[in-house]
Structures are given as structure tokens and as C-alpha cells.
Amino acid sequence: MSKPVSSSARLGLRIDQAKWQLALPDGARRLIASGDFDGRDNETLVLWLSSEPELSERLLRWCNTPLYNLSRPYPSLEEAAKVMDGCDLARLAVLAWVRRMFLPDAQIDIYSREGLWSHSIAVGAVAMLIARTCNAGDPGLVFIAGALHDIGLCASERLDPDSFREVVSQTDELSPTHEVEKDLLGWDHSQLGAAILDQWGMPEAIQYSARYHHIPEQVIDSEHAATVGCVAVANYLCSRSGWASTGSNAIIAPAESVFRRLGIDAGLLTVLWTQLSLALDSVSDLR
């Protein structure tokens, strides 16, 4: 009789599967490998994108959202490249590549790819708001960390839809997705997501945010604690305001130590809550 496969071995197989089926294209990998997305000038980036009109159109539309541009709309990506910070443009370009993994839309019970994308972008925007308000790290990097924190959910759905369907069917407001995954699979999407981001060569702070966004208190003394904390608090606030990842609001508040690490007291939390809608409006066109 063959031995049952351990949960760690099953996770390893899923990570290997992701390496081939969810790989980023060469252009995105080059941008990441250059070092925190900023090793190339904007003109070179635009040249790379010239052969991908769909991607270029999406990136230009994103550059003209309130998150990056509050003045006259850029008429072309070339014009945007002359004004925008190279780091921001490169990060946004990589995110535009990742967006393709959420297309076309797919619905499984209370989950949809479009809903997960909307949640991910919302968390990115609110995490950036928190980073700026609390002076916690690089807001641009925090935005990407927030936008990619649930990439493991997207990967699980694409790589093994049958298992994912079983997980979603047992998820409700008392049973968060990551806890159901642990019960059924022995691992959760945060572990898979962090491994995928590592495969992509993403900065460690982004990997940590995916891995620990449900348990940020476990890395409270890490050099990446502020980034992880911003993402975890944003995930909680977005879930509470109806921007959940699977349609069920089951995210509990991070530990008090996480709020203290960011310098968020009751008064500042109220301020962040009142600014939430503006932050969400700033990314409403990132689709």
C-alpha cells in the first residue's frame, strides 16, 4: 500500500505546477530582476511594451487613474513615461501583466476572479493610504504588496478548480477561506502565494505580505513588519466595507500589536475609515 501524500508534499507539487503554468513573461521578469522594479528607464519600458498593444492600453488607462495622475490625462504612454517615476511605472507594468491571470472572469459559488481582482486592488489602495498616513515604508511598494497579497487564491482556483470549489463551498462568515484551506488541504493560499512571488523574484517585503497577511503579528519584529501590517489592516478594512475576496466577510481584525507597530490608535483608525472611499475610488478604473 502506498503512503498517503503529506500536506507539505501536496503544497510542493502545487508550487511546482505554478512555476510552469503561472510564469510571468520575460518582460515582467526582467523588470523585477532589475532590482525593486527600477533598473530601467521609462523609455526602454515603453519600447518593450510597444509590441503588446492591449497591455500598453491597459497601462495607459491605469496611469491616468487618480492614484497616479490628478492633472491632465496623458495622451499616450510615451507622455506618461516622461512624467511618472520610473519605479512606479515599472511596478504598474508588472501588475498589468499579472492582471491577465484574472481573465477571463470565472465564477465558483461565492467566488469570482473579477471579485478577487477588485478586492486585491482595493487592498493595495488602502494599504498605500495607510503607509502614507503612518509614514510606514515605500507607499508604491506597499500598493503592489497589497495588490498581490491574494495571488495564492487566484493560483489555487486556476491550478485545481475542483479542490478550490470544495474550499469555497465551506467558506462563510464564520469560516475564513484560509482556515478552511488548512482543514481540507493542510496548507493555505498565503503559503502558495508567497512561494509564487518568490518564483517571480518579487522583493521580500511583497512575499512576506502574501505569506503573513492573516497572521501579521508573527512578523512584528521583522524589517518588513510595516509593509505586512499595512496590507493586513487594509485587508481587514476592505473586508469590513464590502470588498471581500470571496464574497464573505470573515476577516478578523489584526492583533493590537500590529496597530501599535503602525502607530494607529482609535482616532487615526477613524480617520483612515473616513478616507476609505476616496482610496477605493482612486483605483476603480484599474480593471
Backbone hydrogen bonds, N-H to C=O, Kabsch-Sander energy under -0.5 kcal/mol:
donor,donor_aa,acceptor,acceptor_aa,energy
10,R,6,S,-2.2
11,L,7,S,-2.4
12,G,8,S,-2.2
13,L,9,A,-2.2
14,R,10,R,-2.1
15,I,11,L,-2.5
16,D,12,G,-2.3
17,Q,13,L,-2.3
18,A,14,R,-2.3
19,K,15,I,-1.6
20,W,16,D,-0.9
20,W,17,Q,-0.8
21,Q,17,Q,-2.5
22,L,18,A,-2.4
29,R,25,P,-2.1
30,R,26,D,-2.5
31,L,27,G,-1.8
32,I,28,A,-2.0
33,A,29,R,-2.8
34,S,30,R,-1.2
35,G,32,I,-1.7
37,F,32,I,-0.5
38,D,35,G,-1.8
45,L,41,D,-1.7
46,V,42,N,-2.5
47,L,43,E,-1.9
48,W,44,T,-2.2
49,L,45,L,-1.9
50,S,46,V,-0.8
50,S,47,L,-0.8
51,S,48,W,-0.8
52,E,49,L,-2.2
56,S,52,E,-2.6
57,E,53,P,-2.5
58,R,54,E,-2.0
59,L,55,L,-2.6
60,L,56,S,-2.4
61,R,57,E,-2.2
62,W,58,R,-2.3
63,C,59,L,-2.4
64,N,60,L,-1.2
65,T,62,W,-1.8
67,L,282,S,-1.2
68,Y,65,T,-1.9
69,N,65,T,-2.4
80,A,76,S,-2.0
81,A,77,L,-2.4
82,K,78,E,-0.9
83,V,79,E,-0.8
83,V,80,A,-1.0
84,M,80,A,-3.0
89,L,85,D,-2.4
90,A,86,G,-2.4
91,R,87,C,-2.4
92,L,88,D,-2.3
93,A,89,L,-2.1
94,V,90,A,-2.1
95,L,91,R,-2.1
96,A,92,L,-1.9
97,W,93,A,-1.6
98,V,94,V,-2.2
99,R,95,L,-2.0
100,R,96,A,-0.6
100,R,97,W,-1.2
101,M,98,V,-2.2
102,F,99,R,-1.8
103,L,100,R,-1.6
108,I,111,Y,-2.8
111,Y,108,I,-2.7
113,R,106,A,-1.8
116,L,112,S,-2.3
117,W,113,R,-2.6
118,S,114,E,-2.6
119,H,115,G,-2.3
120,S,116,L,-2.7
121,I,117,W,-2.7
122,A,118,S,-2.2
123,V,119,H,-2.6
124,G,120,S,-2.1
125,A,121,I,-2.4
126,V,122,A,-2.5
127,A,123,V,-2.7
128,M,124,G,-2.1
129,L,125,A,-2.0
130,I,126,V,-2.5
131,A,127,A,-2.5
132,R,128,M,-2.5
133,T,129,L,-2.6
134,C,130,I,-2.7
135,N,131,A,-0.7
136,A,131,A,-2.4
137,G,135,N,-0.7
142,V,138,D,-2.5
143,F,139,P,-2.2
144,I,140,G,-1.6
145,A,141,L,-2.5
146,G,142,V,-2.6
147,A,143,F,-2.5
148,L,144,I,-1.6
149,H,146,G,-0.9
151,I,148,L,-1.8
153,L,150,D,-1.3
154,C,150,D,-1.3
155,A,151,I,-2.3
156,S,152,G,-2.5
157,E,153,L,-2.3
158,R,154,C,-2.0
159,L,155,A,-2.8
160,D,156,S,-2.2
164,F,160,D,-2.3
165,R,161,P,-2.4
166,E,162,D,-1.7
167,V,163,S,-2.1
168,V,164,F,-2.8
169,S,165,R,-2.1
170,Q,166,E,-0.8
170,Q,167,V,-1.1
171,T,168,V,-1.3
172,D,175,S,-1.4
175,S,172,D,-0.9
179,E,176,P,-0.6
180,V,176,P,-2.2
181,E,177,T,-2.7
182,K,178,H,-1.7
183,D,179,E,-2.0
184,L,180,V,-2.7
185,L,181,E,-3.4
186,G,181,E,-1.2
186,G,182,K,-0.7
187,W,181,E,-0.7
191,Q,188,D,-0.9
192,L,188,D,-1.6
193,G,189,H,-3.0
194,A,190,S,-2.1
195,A,191,Q,-1.8
196,I,192,L,-2.2
197,L,193,G,-2.4
198,D,194,A,-1.9
199,Q,195,A,-2.1
200,W,196,I,-2.0
201,G,197,L,-0.6
201,G,198,D,-1.0
202,M,197,L,-2.5
206,I,203,P,-0.9
207,Q,203,P,-1.8
208,Y,204,E,-2.9
209,S,205,A,-1.7
210,A,206,I,-1.6
211,R,207,Q,-2.4
212,Y,208,Y,-2.9
213,H,209,S,-0.7
215,I,212,Y,-0.7
218,Q,215,I,-1.9
219,V,216,P,-1.6
220,I,217,E,-1.1
222,S,219,V,-1.8
225,A,222,S,-1.6
228,V,224,H,-2.6
229,G,225,A,-2.7
230,C,226,A,-2.5
231,V,227,T,-2.0
232,A,228,V,-2.7
233,V,229,G,-2.8
234,A,230,C,-2.2
235,N,231,V,-2.6
236,Y,232,A,-1.9
237,L,233,V,-2.7
238,C,234,A,-2.8
239,S,235,N,-2.0
240,R,236,Y,-2.4
241,S,237,L,-1.5
242,G,239,S,-1.3
243,W,238,C,-3.1
244,A,242,G,-0.6
250,A,248,S,-1.4
252,I,250,A,-0.5
258,V,255,A,-1.5
259,F,255,A,-1.1
260,R,256,E,-2.4
261,R,257,S,-2.1
262,L,258,V,-1.3
263,G,259,F,-0.7
263,G,260,R,-0.9
264,I,259,F,-2.9
265,D,263,G,-0.7
269,L,265,D,-2.5
270,T,266,A,-1.7
271,V,267,G,-1.7
272,L,268,L,-2.6
273,W,269,L,-2.3
274,T,270,T,-2.0
275,Q,271,V,-1.3
276,L,273,W,-0.9
279,A,275,Q,-2.0
280,L,276,L,-2.3
281,D,277,S,-2.4
282,S,278,L,-1.5
283,V,280,L,-1.1
284,S,281,D,-1.2
286,L,283,V,-1.9
287,R,285,D,-1.9
